[in-house]
């Protein structure tokens, strides 16, 4: 998201005021989406639904909506439509924060610190690398289309990886692993 204001400026001609409003709108929907997704997941699980069904469904909706929204945004020539599509894409994308609950959901409390530390390290590493990679793509191609397609591919990866997790099967951690 670090490059998003420049994307709006270069692709749609936004000025600083327009970018501020667009970014505020997108991030407001991110905030609402994160809270709403967590609430829906908790309510659904507490009603007796299997964790696998709940998380696979919610994360699949999240990944598909994000991928389609980003793809449509990249193909849009209307600035307000592009902002709306990115906002729609980001709303359920924030449901991915449920990944932080995986160690406790799968019963790996003895190594939860290591797992969460590894997750955080990976997240920060990619947060440092991706803007550089996106900048390279934009410099190479002269536009943001290919860069946006990287995020569409990331959404496909997010979908596949999320569906590969069995949230109903606890992880067994032995003493020598802990």
C-alpha positions as CSV (number, residue, x, y, z in Angstrom):
1,X,0.0,0.0,0.0
2,X,3.0,2.3,0.2
3,X,2.9,2.9,-3.5
4,X,-0.9,3.4,-3.7
5,X,-0.9,7.2,-3.6
6,X,1.6,7.3,-6.5
7,X,-0.5,4.8,-8.4
8,X,-3.6,7.1,-8.0
9,X,-1.5,10.1,-9.1
10,X,0.1,8.4,-12.1
11,X,-2.8,6.3,-13.3
12,X,-5.8,8.6,-12.5
13,X,-4.3,12.0,-12.1
14,X,-5.2,12.4,-8.4
15,X,-3.9,15.5,-6.6
16,X,-2.9,15.3,-2.9
17,X,-6.4,16.2,-1.7
18,X,-8.0,13.5,-3.9
19,X,-5.5,10.9,-2.7
20,X,-6.1,11.7,0.9
21,X,-9.8,11.2,0.6
22,X,-9.4,8.0,-1.4
23,X,-6.9,6.5,1.0
24,X,-9.0,7.5,4.0
25,X,-12.1,5.8,2.4
26,X,-10.1,2.6,1.6
27,X,-8.6,2.3,5.0
28,X,-11.9,3.1,6.8
29,X,-13.4,0.2,4.9
30,X,-10.4,-2.0,5.9
31,X,-11.0,-1.2,9.5
32,X,-14.7,-2.0,9.3
33,X,-14.0,-5.1,7.3
34,X,-11.5,-6.4,9.8
35,X,-14.0,-6.0,12.7
36,X,-16.9,-7.3,10.7
37,X,-15.0,-10.4,9.5
38,X,-13.8,-11.3,13.0
39,X,-17.3,-10.9,14.4
40,X,-18.9,-13.0,11.6
41,X,-16.3,-15.8,12.1
42,X,-16.8,-15.9,15.9
43,X,-20.6,-15.9,15.6
44,X,-20.5,-18.6,13.0
45,X,-18.1,-20.8,14.9
46,X,-20.0,-20.3,18.2
47,X,-23.2,-21.4,16.4
48,X,-21.6,-24.9,16.1
49,X,-20.1,-24.7,12.6
50,X,-16.8,-26.5,12.1
51,X,-13.8,-24.2,12.1
52,X,-12.6,-25.6,8.8
53,X,-15.9,-24.6,7.1
54,X,-15.9,-21.2,8.6
55,X,-12.3,-20.3,7.9
56,X,-12.2,-21.8,4.5
57,X,-15.4,-20.0,3.4
58,X,-14.4,-16.6,4.9
59,X,-10.8,-16.8,3.6
60,X,-12.0,-17.9,0.2
61,X,-14.4,-15.0,0.0
62,X,-11.6,-12.7,1.1
63,X,-9.1,-14.0,-1.5
64,X,-11.5,-14.1,-4.4
65,X,-13.0,-10.7,-3.7
66,X,-9.5,-9.2,-3.3
67,X,-8.2,-10.8,-6.5
68,X,-11.2,-9.8,-8.6
69,X,-11.4,-6.3,-7.1
70,X,-7.7,-5.6,-7.9
71,X,-8.0,-7.1,-11.4
72,X,-11.1,-4.9,-12.1
73,X,-9.4,-1.9,-10.7
74,X,-6.3,-2.4,-12.9
75,X,-8.6,-2.5,-15.9
76,X,-10.7,0.5,-14.9
77,X,-10.3,3.9,-16.5
78,X,-12.7,5.7,-14.1
79,X,-10.9,7.0,-11.0
80,X,-13.8,6.8,-8.6
81,X,-14.6,3.3,-9.8
82,X,-11.0,2.3,-9.2
83,X,-11.1,3.6,-5.6
84,X,-14.4,1.8,-5.0
85,X,-13.0,-1.4,-6.4
86,X,-9.9,-1.2,-4.2
87,X,-12.1,-0.5,-1.2
88,X,-14.3,-3.5,-2.0
89,X,-11.1,-5.6,-2.5
90,X,-9.6,-4.5,0.8
91,X,-12.7,-4.9,3.0
92,X,-12.6,-8.7,3.2
93,X,-8.8,-8.9,2.6
94,X,-8.4,-7.7,6.2
95,X,-10.1,-11.0,7.3
96,X,-6.7,-12.6,6.8
97,X,-5.7,-11.2,10.2
98,X,-7.4,-14.4,11.5
99,X,-4.1,-16.1,10.6
100,X,-2.7,-14.8,13.9
101,X,-5.1,-17.1,15.7
102,X,-3.9,-20.2,13.9
103,X,-1.4,-21.3,16.6
104,X,-4.1,-21.3,19.2
105,X,-6.8,-22.7,16.9
106,X,-4.6,-25.7,16.1
107,X,-3.4,-26.3,19.6
108,X,0.2,-25.3,19.2
109,X,0.4,-23.1,22.3
110,X,3.8,-24.4,23.3
111,X,5.4,-23.0,20.2
112,X,2.9,-20.1,19.5
113,X,5.7,-17.5,20.2
114,X,8.0,-19.1,17.6
115,X,5.2,-19.5,15.1
116,X,4.0,-15.9,15.6
117,X,7.5,-14.6,15.5
118,X,8.2,-16.4,12.2
119,X,4.9,-15.0,10.8
120,X,5.8,-11.5,11.9
121,X,9.3,-11.8,10.5
122,X,8.0,-13.1,7.2
123,X,5.4,-10.3,7.0
124,X,8.0,-7.6,7.7
125,X,10.4,-9.1,5.3
126,X,7.9,-9.1,2.5
127,X,6.7,-5.6,3.5
128,X,10.2,-4.4,2.8
129,X,10.8,-6.4,-0.4
130,X,7.4,-5.9,-2.2
131,X,7.6,-2.1,-2.6
132,X,11.0,-2.5,-4.2
133,X,9.8,-5.3,-6.5
134,X,6.7,-3.2,-7.4
135,X,8.9,-0.2,-8.2
136,X,11.1,-2.4,-10.4
137,X,8.1,-3.6,-12.3
138,X,6.7,-0.1,-12.7
139,X,10.0,1.2,-13.9
140,X,10.4,-1.7,-16.3
141,X,6.9,-1.5,-17.8
142,X,6.2,2.2,-17.4
143,X,2.8,1.5,-15.8
144,X,1.1,-0.2,-12.9
145,X,-0.8,-2.9,-14.7
146,X,1.8,-5.7,-14.2
147,X,2.3,-4.6,-10.6
148,X,-1.4,-5.0,-10.0
149,X,-1.3,-8.4,-11.6
150,X,1.3,-9.4,-9.0
151,X,-1.3,-8.7,-6.3
152,X,-3.9,-10.7,-8.3
153,X,-1.5,-13.7,-8.3
154,X,-0.9,-13.1,-4.6
155,X,-4.6,-13.4,-4.0
156,X,-4.6,-16.7,-5.9
157,X,-1.8,-17.9,-3.7
158,X,-3.6,-16.7,-0.6
159,X,-6.7,-18.7,-1.7
160,X,-4.8,-21.9,-2.4
161,X,-2.7,-21.8,0.8
162,X,-5.8,-21.0,2.9
163,X,-7.7,-23.9,1.5
164,X,-4.8,-26.3,2.2
165,X,-4.9,-25.8,5.9
166,X,-7.0,-28.2,7.9
167,X,-8.3,-26.0,10.7
168,X,-10.1,-28.9,12.4
169,X,-6.9,-31.0,12.9
170,X,-4.9,-30.0,15.9
171,X,-1.1,-29.9,15.7
172,X,0.6,-32.2,18.1
173,X,3.7,-30.7,19.6
174,X,6.0,-33.0,21.5
175,X,8.3,-31.9,24.3
176,X,11.4,-32.0,22.2
177,X,9.7,-29.8,19.6
178,X,8.8,-27.2,22.2
